[in-house]
Amino acid sequence: MKFSDIPGLIEIKKKLIRSAKDGKIAHAQLFMGREGTLNLPLAIAYTTYLHCTNRGEQDACGVCPACSKNLKYIHPDTHFVFPLSNVKGDKDEDRFKAEIMKSWRSFLIEQPFGKPG
């Protein structure tokens, strides 16, 4: 996901880009909003921009190795955190986590702006 994939939010995008250019990136960012809004796509676009090795003035390049990994949601420096209730009860904890991540990546690819049906 790149900034150009997200409609509107021009001022917010400018602030995020300016913070990266100025080297003033907070150690944590919270993108909060209701389900189905642009908070998740915006956070992912910002992550893509931060990791990009060939940043443009207004967006990530979309083709460098870092962007390619981000667009597949497999960049090693991007971590998705969400509660899991059954990890300890599963006999194969690693398999369980891998399945959850596979489902999460599929959701992001299939419905980056929507909520699950």
C-alpha positions in Angstrom: 0.0 0.0 0.0 1.3 3.4 -1.0 0.0 6.9 -0.1 -1.2 7.3 -3.7 -3.5 4.3 -3.1 -5.4 6.1 -0.4 -8.0 8.7 -1.4 -8.0 12.1 0.4 -6.2 12.7 3.7 -3.8 15.0 1.9 -2.7 17.0 5.0 -2.2 13.9 7.1 -0.1 12.3 4.4 2.0 15.5 4.1 2.7 15.5 7.9 3.8 11.9 7.8 6.1 12.5 4.9 7.5 15.6 6.4 8.2 13.8 9.7 10.2 11.1 7.8 12.1 13.7 5.7 13.0 15.7 8.8 14.1 12.5 10.7 11.5 13.2 13.4 9.7 9.9 13.6 8.1 9.0 16.9 9.1 5.7 18.4 5.4 4.7 18.3 2.5 5.8 16.1 -1.2 5.2 16.8 -3.6 5.2 13.8 -7.0 5.0 15.3 -10.4 4.9 13.7 -13.6 2.9 13.2 -13.6 -0.4 11.4 -13.5 0.1 7.6 -12.0 3.6 7.7 -8.6 4.5 6.2 -6.6 4.2 9.5 -5.1 0.8 8.6 -4.3 1.6 5.0 -2.7 4.8 6.1 -0.5 3.1 8.7 0.6 0.5 6.1 1.4 3.2 3.5 3.4 5.1 6.1 5.3 1.9 6.9 6.0 1.4 3.2 7.3 4.9 2.9 9.6 4.5 5.9 11.1 1.3 4.6 11.4 2.4 1.0 15.0 2.7 -0.2 14.2 5.0 -3.1 11.6 7.4 -1.7 10.0 10.0 -3.9 8.9 13.5 -2.8 5.3 12.3 -2.1 5.4 8.5 -2.0 7.3 5.3 -1.8 8.8 4.1 -5.1 6.8 0.8 -5.0 9.5 -1.2 -6.8 12.6 -1.4 -4.5 13.1 -4.7 -2.5 11.7 -3.1 0.6 8.5 -1.9 -1.2 8.1 -5.3 -2.8 8.1 -6.9 0.6 5.8 -4.3 2.1 3.3 -4.8 -0.7 3.2 -8.5 0.2 3.1 -7.7 3.9 6.2 -9.7 4.6 8.8 -7.0 5.4 10.8 -8.3 8.4 10.6 -4.9 10.1 6.9 -4.7 10.0 5.1 -6.4 12.9 1.4 -6.8 13.2 0.1 -7.2 16.7 -3.3 -8.4 17.7 -4.8 -10.6 20.4 -4.9 -14.4 20.0 -6.9 -16.4 22.4 -6.0 -20.0 21.6 -2.2 -20.0 21.2 -1.5 -21.8 24.4 -4.2 -24.3 23.9 -2.9 -25.4 20.5 -0.5 -28.3 20.3 1.6 -26.6 17.6 1.8 -23.0 18.6 4.1 -22.0 15.6 1.7 -23.6 13.1 -1.3 -21.8 14.7 0.5 -18.4 14.5 1.6 -19.0 10.9 -2.0 -19.8 9.9 -3.2 -16.6 11.6 -0.6 -14.5 9.7 -1.6 -16.2 6.5 -5.2 -15.3 7.0 -4.3 -11.7 8.0 -2.1 -11.2 4.9 -5.0 -12.6 2.7 -7.4 -10.1 4.3 -5.0 -7.2 3.7 -4.5 -8.2 0.1 -8.2 -8.9 -0.7 -9.8 -6.1 1.4 -7.3 -3.4 2.2 -10.0 -0.8 2.7 -12.9 -2.9 4.0 -13.9 -5.0 7.0 -14.3 -8.7 6.8 -17.6 -9.9 5.3 
